[in-house]
Amino acid sequence: MNLTNFLKQTDALTSQYATEQLIAFIHDIGRVCPEHRRDVFLEMLKSAGRQVEKAANKNVGNDADFDEMYSHIRGNLKSIDSQEITITGVLNEEYDDWYDDSDEEFYYEDNSGISDMLEEACDFVHICMDTERYKEGFAVGKQMLEMEILCDSEYGDEEFSLRDMVSHELLKCDLKQVILDTAYCAYHAVPSAKRQEALYGVIVNAKVDTVTLEAIMQHGDEELSEFEEFLSSWVTFLGDKTDHDADRFILEAVDLLNDISLEVQYAEKYADVHPGLFLNILESGKSVTTNDMVSIGLKAMKTIPKRYVIRSKAALKTAEHVIAADGELPLLEKCYLAACESDTSAQNYLRALLNGYGNGKKREELQKLLVSFPVHKSNSYLLDEGHFRGYGGSVYFEREINRPDNNMVLVLRFLDGQFAEVLDKGLHKSEALGWTGTFMKQGIALFLLCLYEGQWNGKGIAAMAEMAKSAMRFSAEEYRKGICGLEGIGEDDLFCQLFLQWKSIVPMPSDIRNRAIKRITALLEKRTAGIMDANRRNYYGECAAYIAALGEARESMGEMGAKQKLMTSYKDAYPRRSAFREEMRKYGWIDMKRK
């Protein structure tokens, strides 16, 4: 429950009770209060009784002394800000980066008294907040958060922020409190029309994610005035901003509205810039019916631009609400297609293919999604810098574009049955080495797994299954999203079940099977020779796994004793490589001379 909702319900309940009832309630809170909280509880009660007296005395004081202190503080900050005085960086001679030393490479000396000046300024901002001298508190806090403190060293200058000063233990202060003091002063110091910009400036310059609007609301002695009006204008102010702070603050602000219809309106309005608003509603478990959640989800799928990966997450969350509402199958299938449309991954493609899009016109509709992602005959990745996965607690880029890398495009075409193209464009490398990061290893594993007939009992084919899972970035937890009936199945068993189901829908033609066997046989011979020539002992196990899997696949296709014959031929080709023989034994090779 967020703070605005909590306070609203608190006020509604307390307004119903008589004074005697509230006194009894406070008594009961005191009765169950833990010992370590009792002093705090009593201080809060005393503080409540002193509110009127405190308010009357807040502005009582010596204005001349205050003005003198303010002038003194601003003068110090000007000296720091103009870089007339500096911090000194000294090379730590005991530092050794070769051993990943925990000591800092540099230590810092403050011979100019900068730390004392900043500590004094931090205390001053807090005094300003307590005495309602908000204008001065905001001015000092803003200047501290914006300033760049020069650190001079013989290896080059650098500039420290207030956070850097705390991080390097040059300044001993509660940084979060300083930021909240400044933000609280900013809220009260400027006119309501400029309040959003002032508050946002404090937050952006602070560079601390733990500061939230709720924290600012709870920080001072009094509630923030005109907060409801501010909240709406705050959402509007953040609506067209695309930085990290805007992303997280607009999510919080919309949630604090406690009005689902308004939340949906804002999500729809800012879907191009803040598509996470829709997902936040779908994931929050708001007190609305599942049918309403389905409607919101369908609106999200329609409104969020298809290029955003987050639309896929919204689609799968919508599918969960469809299941909870006992919705119709076509609606579920629509969610699966949308998920693949906006996050064109092997996992999403497989989910759609196995749940409604396996044949006919629907299969064609699914296949069309791959047309916009051509295969480049190269080993490079196609992801832009700054695009990374993860939502919720993990690091997340809200406007991530759906852009699968080259390896994933090849996996998708393999799942689509374009085996000849994948064989030619994916398993094409002429060099024996330099396969890491390319599709070569992944592609061989996928082909061998597809060629193999029967249960995956062999050690070689089991290793290929792990490589195929990695190539497809398969996760049972992720695959189950939006699907029911797969609970309780382990990840390996689920992957095997789905892969075999896929094979029944997308069979590999016999001529391609023969081509694949020949291509893989030749590639493994070349690869193993290259590994041996370069003495890459750390790749012996990998070579043994592929050789074993190839033998197991050929046996499953009717070639009797193929695995032992193949592995023995490799032993004979490299008779002096005892470490290689040991790796082959791990994958089921039987040394007849030892028997």
C-alpha positions as CSV (number, residue, x, y, z in Angstrom):
1,M,0.0,0.0,0.0
2,N,1.5,3.4,-1.0
3,L,1.6,6.4,1.4
4,T,-1.3,8.4,-0.1
5,N,-3.6,5.4,0.0
6,F,-2.5,4.6,3.6
7,L,-3.0,8.2,4.8
8,K,-6.4,8.4,3.1
9,Q,-7.6,5.3,4.8
10,T,-6.1,6.4,8.1
11,D,-7.9,9.7,8.0
12,A,-11.2,8.1,7.0
13,L,-11.0,5.7,10.0
14,T,-9.9,8.2,12.6
15,S,-12.6,10.6,11.7
16,Q,-15.2,8.0,12.8
17,Y,-13.8,7.6,16.4
18,A,-14.4,9.6,19.5
19,T,-11.5,11.0,21.5
20,E,-11.7,8.3,24.1
21,Q,-11.5,5.6,21.5
22,L,-8.4,7.2,20.0
23,I,-6.8,7.4,23.4
24,A,-7.5,3.7,24.0
25,F,-6.0,2.9,20.6
26,I,-2.8,4.8,21.4
27,H,-2.6,3.0,24.8
28,D,-2.8,-0.3,23.0
29,I,-0.1,0.6,20.6
30,G,2.1,1.5,23.6
31,R,1.3,-1.8,25.3
32,V,2.6,-3.8,22.4
33,C,5.5,-1.5,21.4
34,P,8.9,-3.3,21.5
35,E,11.3,-2.1,24.1
36,H,13.8,-0.8,21.6
37,R,11.0,1.4,20.0
38,R,9.5,2.8,23.3
39,D,11.8,5.9,23.5
40,V,10.9,6.8,19.9
41,F,7.2,6.3,20.6
42,L,7.3,8.6,23.6
43,E,9.3,11.2,21.8
44,M,6.6,11.2,19.0
45,L,3.9,11.7,21.6
46,K,5.7,14.6,23.2
47,S,6.4,16.1,19.7
48,A,2.7,15.9,18.9
49,G,2.0,18.0,22.0
50,R,4.6,20.6,21.1
51,Q,3.4,21.2,17.5
52,V,1.7,24.5,18.2
53,E,4.5,25.8,20.3
54,K,7.1,24.6,17.8
55,A,5.2,26.2,14.9
56,A,5.1,29.5,16.8
57,N,8.8,29.5,17.6
58,K,10.1,28.3,14.2
59,N,10.9,31.7,12.8
60,V,12.0,33.2,16.1
61,G,15.7,33.8,16.1
62,N,18.5,36.2,15.3
63,D,18.1,37.0,11.6
64,A,21.4,38.8,11.6
65,D,23.2,35.7,12.8
66,F,21.4,33.5,10.3
67,D,22.2,35.9,7.4
68,E,25.8,36.0,8.4
69,M,26.0,32.2,8.5
70,Y,24.2,32.0,5.1
71,S,26.7,34.4,3.6
72,H,29.6,32.5,5.1
73,I,28.4,29.2,3.8
74,R,27.7,30.6,0.3
75,G,31.2,32.1,0.2
76,N,32.8,28.7,1.1
77,L,30.8,26.9,-1.6
78,K,31.8,29.6,-4.1
79,S,35.5,28.9,-3.4
80,I,34.9,25.2,-3.8
81,D,32.8,25.6,-6.9
82,S,35.2,27.9,-8.6
83,Q,37.9,25.3,-7.9
84,E,40.1,27.8,-6.1
85,I,40.7,25.1,-3.5
86,T,41.0,21.4,-4.3
87,I,41.3,17.9,-3.0
88,T,44.6,16.2,-3.6
89,G,44.8,12.6,-5.0
90,V,47.9,10.6,-4.0
91,L,48.9,7.3,-5.6
92,N,48.7,4.4,-3.1
93,E,52.1,2.7,-3.5
94,E,50.7,-0.5,-1.8
95,Y,48.0,-0.9,-4.4
96,D,48.4,-3.9,-6.8
97,D,45.7,-4.3,-9.5
98,W,47.3,-7.5,-10.6
99,Y,45.9,-9.3,-7.6
100,D,42.5,-7.4,-7.6
101,D,43.6,-5.5,-4.5
102,S,40.7,-4.3,-2.3
103,D,42.7,-1.1,-1.4
104,E,42.0,2.0,-3.4
105,E,44.5,2.9,-6.2
106,F,44.5,6.5,-4.8
107,Y,43.9,8.0,-1.4
108,Y,42.9,11.6,-1.0
109,E,44.0,14.4,1.2
110,D,41.9,17.5,2.0
111,N,44.4,20.2,2.9
112,S,42.0,23.0,2.1
113,G,39.3,22.1,4.6
114,I,36.7,21.4,1.9
115,S,35.2,18.5,3.9
116,D,34.6,20.8,6.9
117,M,33.0,23.4,4.7
118,L,30.7,20.9,3.1
119,E,29.8,19.3,6.5
120,E,28.9,22.8,7.8
121,A,26.8,23.4,4.7
122,C,24.9,20.1,5.1
123,D,24.1,21.0,8.7
124,F,22.9,24.4,7.5
125,V,20.4,22.9,5.0
126,H,18.9,20.8,7.8
127,I,18.6,23.9,10.1
128,C,16.9,25.7,7.2
129,M,14.4,22.9,6.9
130,D,13.6,22.9,10.6
131,T,13.3,26.6,10.8
132,E,11.3,27.0,7.5
133,R,14.0,29.0,5.8
134,Y,13.3,27.0,2.7
135,K,14.7,29.5,0.2
136,E,18.2,29.5,1.7
137,G,18.2,25.8,2.4
138,F,17.3,25.1,-1.2
139,A,19.9,27.4,-2.6
140,V,22.7,25.9,-0.5
141,G,21.6,22.3,-1.1
142,K,21.2,22.8,-4.8
143,Q,24.7,24.3,-5.1
144,M,26.2,21.4,-3.2
145,L,24.5,18.8,-5.4
146,E,25.4,20.6,-8.6
147,M,29.0,21.4,-7.8
148,E,32.1,19.7,-9.3
149,I,34.9,19.5,-6.7
150,L,38.3,19.5,-8.3
151,C,40.7,16.7,-7.3
152,D,44.2,17.4,-8.3
153,S,46.8,14.6,-8.8
154,E,50.0,14.1,-10.8
155,Y,48.2,11.6,-13.0
156,G,45.5,14.0,-14.1
157,D,42.6,16.0,-12.6
158,E,39.1,14.6,-11.9
159,E,36.0,16.2,-10.6
160,F,34.1,14.8,-7.5
161,S,30.4,15.2,-6.8
162,L,29.0,15.3,-3.3
163,R,28.3,11.6,-3.5
164,D,32.0,11.0,-4.5
165,M,33.1,12.9,-1.4
166,V,31.0,10.6,0.8
167,S,32.1,7.5,-1.2
168,H,35.8,8.2,-0.7
169,E,35.1,8.9,3.0
170,L,36.2,12.5,2.7
171,L,32.8,13.7,3.9
172,K,31.0,12.2,6.9
173,C,27.3,12.9,6.4
174,D,24.0,11.1,5.8
175,L,23.8,11.8,2.0
176,K,20.3,10.7,1.7
177,Q,19.2,13.1,4.5
178,V,21.0,16.0,2.8
179,I,19.2,15.2,-0.5
180,L,15.8,14.9,1.2
181,D,16.4,18.1,3.2
182,T,17.2,19.9,-0.1
183,A,14.2,18.4,-1.9
184,Y,11.8,19.3,1.0
185,C,13.2,22.9,0.9
186,A,12.8,23.0,-2.9
187,Y,9.2,21.9,-2.7
188,H,8.4,24.8,-0.3
189,A,10.8,27.4,-1.7
190,V,9.6,27.9,-5.2
191,P,6.1,28.8,-6.6
192,S,3.9,25.8,-7.5
193,A,4.3,26.4,-11.2
194,K,8.1,25.8,-11.0
195,R,8.0,23.2,-8.2
196,Q,8.3,20.2,-10.5
197,E,11.4,21.5,-12.3
198,A,13.1,22.5,-9.0
199,L,12.4,19.1,-7.4
200,Y,13.5,17.2,-10.5
201,G,16.8,19.1,-10.6
202,V,17.6,18.1,-7.1
203,I,16.8,14.4,-7.9
204,V,18.8,14.3,-11.1
205,N,21.9,16.0,-9.6
206,A,21.7,13.7,-6.5
207,K,22.3,10.6,-8.5
208,V,20.8,8.4,-5.7
209,D,18.1,5.9,-6.6
210,T,16.9,5.5,-3.0
211,V,15.3,8.9,-3.0
212,T,11.6,8.7,-3.7
213,L,8.6,11.0,-3.6
214,E,7.2,9.1,-0.7
215,A,10.5,9.6,1.2
216,I,10.2,13.4,0.6
217,M,6.5,13.3,1.8
218,Q,7.6,11.6,5.1
219,H,10.7,13.7,5.6
220,G,9.6,17.0,7.2
221,D,7.4,17.9,10.2
222,E,4.5,18.9,8.0
223,E,2.7,17.4,5.0
224,L,3.5,18.8,1.6
225,S,1.0,21.4,0.8
226,E,-1.1,21.2,-2.4
227,F,0.1,17.7,-2.9
228,E,-2.8,16.4,-5.0
229,E,-2.4,19.2,-7.5
230,F,1.4,18.8,-7.5
231,L,1.0,15.0,-8.2
232,S,-0.9,15.5,-11.4
233,S,1.4,18.2,-12.7
234,W,4.4,16.0,-11.7
235,V,3.2,13.2,-13.9
236,T,2.7,15.6,-16.8
237,F,6.2,17.1,-16.2
238,L,7.8,13.6,-16.3
239,G,5.7,12.4,-19.2
240,D,8.1,13.4,-22.0
241,K,11.4,12.7,-20.2
242,T,13.3,9.6,-21.0
243,D,16.1,9.4,-18.4
244,H,16.3,6.8,-15.7
245,D,15.0,9.1,-12.9
246,A,11.9,10.0,-14.9
247,D,11.2,6.3,-15.6
248,R,11.1,5.4,-11.9
249,F,9.5,8.6,-10.6
250,I,6.6,8.5,-13.1
251,L,5.9,4.9,-12.0
252,E,5.7,6.0,-8.4
253,A,3.7,9.1,-9.1
254,V,1.0,7.3,-11.1
255,D,0.8,4.7,-8.5
256,L,0.2,7.4,-5.8
257,L,-2.8,8.6,-7.6
258,N,-4.7,5.5,-6.4
259,D,-7.2,5.8,-9.3
260,I,-7.0,3.0,-11.7
261,S,-8.9,4.9,-14.4
262,L,-6.4,7.8,-14.2
263,E,-3.5,5.3,-14.2
264,V,-4.8,3.7,-17.4
265,Q,-5.3,7.2,-19.0
266,Y,-1.7,8.2,-18.2
267,A,-0.4,4.8,-19.4
268,E,-2.2,5.3,-22.7
269,K,-1.1,8.9,-23.1
270,Y,2.6,8.2,-22.4
271,A,2.9,4.7,-23.9
272,D,5.5,5.9,-26.5
273,V,7.9,7.2,-23.8
274,H,6.9,5.3,-20.6
275,P,5.5,1.9,-21.7
276,G,6.3,0.5,-18.3
277,L,3.2,2.3,-16.9
278,F,1.0,-0.4,-18.5
279,L,3.1,-3.2,-17.2
280,N,3.2,-1.7,-13.7
281,I,-0.6,-1.8,-13.6
282,L,-0.8,-5.4,-14.9
283,E,1.8,-6.6,-12.4
284,S,0.5,-4.6,-9.4
285,G,-2.5,-6.7,-8.6
286,K,-4.8,-3.7,-8.2
287,S,-8.2,-4.3,-6.7
288,V,-10.0,-4.6,-10.0
289,T,-11.6,-7.7,-11.6
290,T,-9.6,-10.1,-13.8
291,N,-11.8,-9.2,-16.7
292,D,-10.9,-5.5,-16.2
293,M,-7.2,-6.5,-16.1
294,V,-7.7,-8.4,-19.4
295,S,-9.2,-5.3,-21.0
296,I,-6.3,-3.2,-19.7
297,G,-3.8,-5.7,-21.0
298,L,-5.4,-5.8,-24.5
299,K,-5.3,-2.0,-24.5
300,A,-1.6,-2.2,-23.6
301,M,-0.9,-4.6,-26.5
302,K,-2.7,-2.2,-28.8
303,T,-1.1,1.0,-27.5
304,I,2.5,0.2,-26.7
305,P,4.6,0.4,-29.8
306,K,5.4,-3.0,-31.2
307,R,9.1,-2.3,-31.3
308,Y,9.4,-2.2,-27.5
309,V,10.4,-5.5,-25.7
310,I,8.3,-4.4,-22.8
311,R,5.1,-4.9,-24.9
312,S,6.0,-8.7,-24.9
313,K,6.1,-8.7,-21.1
314,A,2.7,-6.9,-21.0
315,A,1.3,-9.5,-23.4
316,L,2.4,-12.4,-21.3
317,K,1.0,-10.8,-18.1
318,T,-2.2,-10.3,-20.0
319,A,-2.3,-14.0,-20.8
320,E,-2.1,-14.8,-17.1
321,H,-5.1,-12.6,-16.5
322,V,-6.9,-14.3,-19.4
323,I,-6.3,-17.7,-17.8
324,A,-7.5,-16.4,-14.4
325,A,-10.7,-15.1,-16.0
326,D,-11.3,-18.4,-17.8
327,G,-10.9,-16.5,-21.1
328,E,-11.2,-17.9,-24.6
329,L,-8.3,-19.7,-26.3
330,P,-8.1,-17.2,-29.3
331,L,-7.4,-14.5,-26.8
332,L,-4.5,-16.4,-25.2
333,E,-3.1,-17.1,-28.7
334,K,-3.2,-13.4,-29.5
335,C,-1.1,-12.7,-26.4
336,Y,1.5,-15.3,-27.4
337,L,1.8,-13.8,-30.9
338,A,2.1,-10.3,-29.5
339,A,4.8,-11.5,-27.1
340,C,6.9,-12.9,-30.0
341,E,6.2,-9.9,-32.1
342,S,7.8,-7.5,-29.6
343,D,10.5,-9.8,-28.3
344,T,11.3,-12.1,-31.1
345,S,13.2,-14.7,-29.2
346,A,13.4,-18.5,-29.5
347,Q,11.5,-19.0,-26.3
348,N,8.6,-16.7,-27.4
349,Y,8.6,-18.2,-30.9
350,L,8.4,-21.7,-29.5
351,R,5.6,-20.8,-27.1
352,A,3.5,-19.4,-30.0
353,L,4.3,-22.2,-32.4
354,L,3.3,-24.9,-29.9
355,N,0.2,-23.0,-28.7
356,G,-2.0,-22.2,-31.7
357,Y,0.5,-21.1,-34.5
358,G,1.8,-24.5,-35.6
359,N,0.0,-24.8,-39.0
360,G,-2.0,-23.1,-41.7
361,K,-2.5,-19.4,-41.9
362,K,-1.5,-18.9,-38.3
363,R,1.9,-20.5,-39.0
364,E,2.3,-18.1,-41.9
365,E,1.5,-15.2,-39.6
366,L,4.1,-16.3,-37.1
367,Q,6.7,-16.8,-39.9
368,K,6.2,-13.2,-41.1
369,L,7.7,-12.0,-37.9
370,L,11.1,-13.3,-39.0
371,V,11.1,-11.5,-42.3
372,S,12.3,-8.2,-40.8
373,F,15.4,-9.9,-39.3
374,P,17.8,-10.9,-42.0
375,V,20.7,-13.3,-41.4
376,H,24.1,-11.7,-41.8
377,K,26.9,-14.1,-42.6
378,S,29.1,-12.7,-39.9
379,N,30.1,-13.5,-36.4
380,S,29.1,-10.1,-34.9
381,Y,26.2,-9.3,-32.6
382,L,23.5,-6.9,-33.6
383,L,22.6,-5.4,-30.2
384,D,23.1,-1.7,-29.7
385,E,25.0,-0.6,-26.7
386,G,22.8,0.2,-23.8
387,H,20.2,-2.5,-24.6
388,F,19.9,-5.0,-21.8
389,R,17.3,-7.3,-20.3
390,G,15.6,-7.3,-16.9
391,Y,12.7,-5.7,-15.3
392,G,11.6,-5.1,-11.7
393,G,14.5,-5.4,-9.3
394,S,17.0,-5.8,-12.0
395,V,18.6,-3.2,-14.2
396,Y,16.2,-2.3,-17.0
397,F,16.0,-0.1,-20.0
398,E,12.3,0.7,-20.5
399,R,12.5,1.5,-24.1
400,E,14.6,-1.5,-25.2
401,I,14.1,-2.2,-28.9
402,N,13.3,-5.7,-30.2
403,R,16.4,-6.4,-32.1
404,P,17.6,-10.1,-31.8
405,D,21.3,-10.7,-32.5
406,N,22.6,-12.7,-35.4
407,N,22.9,-15.9,-33.4
408,M,19.3,-15.6,-32.2
409,V,18.0,-15.0,-35.8
410,L,19.7,-18.2,-36.9
411,V,18.1,-20.1,-34.0
412,L,14.7,-18.7,-35.0
413,R,15.1,-19.7,-38.6
414,F,16.2,-23.2,-37.4
415,L,13.0,-23.5,-35.3
416,D,11.0,-22.3,-38.3
417,G,12.4,-25.2,-40.4
418,Q,14.8,-23.2,-42.6
419,F,17.4,-25.9,-42.1
420,A,19.2,-25.5,-45.4
421,E,19.7,-21.8,-44.9
422,V,20.9,-22.2,-41.3
423,L,23.3,-24.9,-42.4
424,D,24.8,-22.7,-45.1
425,K,24.8,-19.4,-43.2
426,G,25.4,-20.6,-39.7
427,L,27.8,-23.6,-40.1
428,H,30.0,-21.9,-42.6
429,K,33.2,-21.1,-40.8
430,S,36.3,-22.4,-42.6
431,E,38.7,-21.8,-39.7
432,A,39.1,-24.5,-37.0
433,L,39.5,-21.9,-34.2
434,G,37.7,-18.7,-33.3
435,W,34.3,-20.3,-32.9
436,T,33.5,-18.6,-29.5
437,G,30.7,-16.1,-29.8
438,T,29.6,-17.4,-33.3
439,F,26.7,-19.7,-34.1
440,M,29.0,-22.7,-34.9
441,K,28.9,-24.4,-31.5
442,Q,25.2,-23.6,-31.0
443,G,24.3,-24.7,-34.5
444,I,26.0,-28.0,-34.3
445,A,24.3,-28.7,-31.0
446,L,20.9,-27.9,-32.4
447,F,21.4,-30.0,-35.5
448,L,22.6,-33.0,-33.5
449,L,19.7,-32.7,-31.1
450,C,17.3,-32.6,-34.0
451,L,19.0,-35.5,-35.8
452,Y,18.9,-37.7,-32.7
453,E,16.0,-40.1,-32.5
454,G,14.7,-41.3,-29.1
455,Q,15.2,-40.3,-25.5
456,W,18.2,-38.2,-24.6
457,N,20.0,-40.8,-22.6
458,G,23.5,-40.5,-24.1
459,K,26.1,-38.3,-22.4
460,G,26.9,-36.6,-25.6
461,I,23.4,-35.8,-26.6
462,A,22.7,-34.6,-23.0
463,A,25.6,-32.1,-23.4
464,M,24.1,-30.9,-26.7
465,A,20.7,-30.4,-24.9
466,E,22.5,-28.0,-22.5
467,M,24.1,-26.1,-25.4
468,A,20.8,-25.9,-27.2
469,K,19.1,-24.6,-24.1
470,S,21.8,-21.9,-23.9
471,A,21.5,-21.1,-27.6
472,M,17.7,-20.6,-27.2
473,R,18.2,-18.8,-23.8
474,F,15.6,-21.2,-22.5
475,S,14.2,-20.7,-19.0
476,A,11.4,-22.9,-17.6
477,E,10.2,-20.0,-15.4
478,E,10.1,-17.6,-18.3
479,Y,8.4,-20.1,-20.7
480,R,5.6,-20.8,-18.2
481,K,4.6,-17.2,-18.1
482,G,1.1,-16.9,-19.6
483,I,0.7,-20.7,-19.8
484,C,-1.0,-23.1,-17.4
485,G,-0.5,-26.8,-16.9
486,L,3.3,-27.0,-16.9
487,E,3.8,-26.6,-13.2
488,G,5.9,-29.2,-11.5
489,I,8.0,-30.1,-14.5
490,G,11.7,-29.6,-14.1
491,E,13.6,-27.4,-16.6
492,D,15.4,-30.2,-18.4
493,D,12.3,-32.4,-18.7
494,L,10.3,-29.4,-19.9
495,F,12.9,-28.5,-22.5
496,C,13.0,-32.1,-23.8
497,Q,9.2,-32.3,-23.9
498,L,8.9,-29.0,-25.9
499,F,11.8,-29.8,-28.2
500,L,10.3,-33.2,-29.1
501,Q,6.9,-31.6,-29.6
502,W,8.5,-29.0,-31.9
503,K,10.2,-31.8,-33.9
504,S,6.8,-33.4,-34.6
505,I,5.6,-30.1,-36.1
506,V,8.8,-29.1,-38.0
507,P,10.4,-32.3,-39.3
508,M,13.8,-32.1,-41.0
509,P,13.8,-33.5,-44.6
510,S,16.0,-36.6,-45.2
511,D,18.3,-34.8,-47.7
512,I,19.0,-32.1,-45.2
513,R,19.7,-34.7,-42.5
514,N,22.3,-36.3,-44.7
515,R,23.9,-33.0,-45.5
516,A,24.0,-32.0,-41.9
517,I,25.7,-35.3,-40.8
518,K,28.3,-34.8,-43.5
519,R,28.9,-31.1,-42.7
520,I,29.1,-31.7,-38.9
521,T,31.5,-34.7,-39.4
522,A,33.8,-32.6,-41.5
523,L,33.6,-29.6,-39.1
524,L,34.4,-31.7,-36.0
525,E,37.4,-33.3,-37.7
526,K,38.7,-29.8,-38.6
527,R,37.9,-28.4,-35.2
528,T,39.6,-31.2,-33.3
529,A,42.7,-31.0,-35.5
530,G,42.9,-27.3,-34.8
531,I,42.5,-27.7,-31.1
532,M,45.2,-30.4,-31.0
533,D,47.6,-28.3,-33.2
534,A,47.2,-25.3,-30.9
535,N,47.4,-27.4,-27.7
536,R,44.1,-26.0,-26.4
537,R,43.7,-28.6,-23.6
538,N,40.8,-26.7,-22.1
539,Y,38.8,-27.5,-25.2
540,Y,39.3,-31.3,-25.1
541,G,36.1,-31.9,-23.2
542,E,34.1,-29.8,-25.6
543,C,35.5,-31.7,-28.6
544,A,34.8,-35.1,-26.9
545,A,31.1,-34.0,-26.2
546,Y,30.5,-33.2,-29.8
547,I,32.2,-36.4,-31.1
548,A,30.1,-38.5,-28.7
549,A,26.9,-36.7,-29.7
550,L,27.6,-37.2,-33.4
551,G,28.2,-40.9,-32.8
552,E,25.0,-41.2,-30.7
553,A,23.0,-39.4,-33.4
554,R,24.3,-41.7,-36.1
555,E,23.5,-44.8,-34.0
556,S,20.0,-43.5,-33.4
557,M,19.6,-43.2,-37.2
558,G,20.4,-46.9,-37.6
559,E,24.3,-47.1,-37.8
560,M,25.2,-49.8,-35.4
561,G,28.2,-49.1,-33.1
562,A,28.7,-45.7,-34.6
563,K,29.6,-44.0,-31.3
564,Q,32.4,-46.4,-30.3
565,K,33.8,-46.6,-33.8
566,L,33.9,-42.8,-34.2
567,M,35.5,-42.1,-30.8
568,T,38.0,-44.9,-31.3
569,S,39.0,-43.4,-34.6
570,Y,39.7,-40.1,-32.9
571,K,41.8,-41.9,-30.2
572,D,43.8,-43.5,-33.0
573,A,44.3,-40.2,-34.7
574,Y,45.7,-38.6,-31.5
575,P,47.3,-41.6,-29.7
576,R,49.6,-39.4,-27.5
577,R,46.8,-37.2,-26.1
578,S,46.1,-39.0,-22.9
579,A,44.1,-36.0,-21.5
580,F,41.9,-36.2,-24.6
581,R,41.3,-39.9,-24.1
582,E,40.2,-39.2,-20.5
583,E,37.7,-36.6,-21.7
584,M,36.3,-39.1,-24.2
585,R,35.8,-41.7,-21.5
586,K,33.7,-39.2,-19.6
587,Y,31.3,-39.1,-22.6
588,G,31.0,-42.9,-22.9
589,W,34.0,-44.0,-24.9
590,I,35.1,-47.6,-23.9
591,D,38.8,-48.3,-24.2
592,M,38.8,-52.0,-25.2
593,K,42.5,-52.3,-24.3
594,R,41.7,-51.6,-20.7
595,K,38.9,-54.2,-20.4
